[in-house]
Amino acid sequence: MLLFGGKKLPELGKGMGEGLRGFKEGMKGITGNDDAAAAEEARKKDMEAKAYAEAKAAADARLAAEQKAAADRQEVARS
């Protein structure tokens, strides 16, 4: 988190999820178990979307808290 910052964390998670999804789709063609794999893939997509939304909300909340703290520090410094 320190290397990329709070804004990039959701984007990195999304990119990793898309990469894994692509890899799994490629492997699905090899295994041949399409019906069960399709249902599992849909479930995983829903879970990934939910996790992404939660991570983005957490990052946004943290950013807002950091901005508020910085504004408070500036206000105290002016006083």
Secondary structure, DSSP 4 states (H G I P E B T S, - for coil): -TTT-TTHHHHHHHHHHHHHHHHHHHHHHHH--HHHHHHHHHHHHHHHHHHHHHHHHHHHHHHHHHHHHHHHHHHHHH-
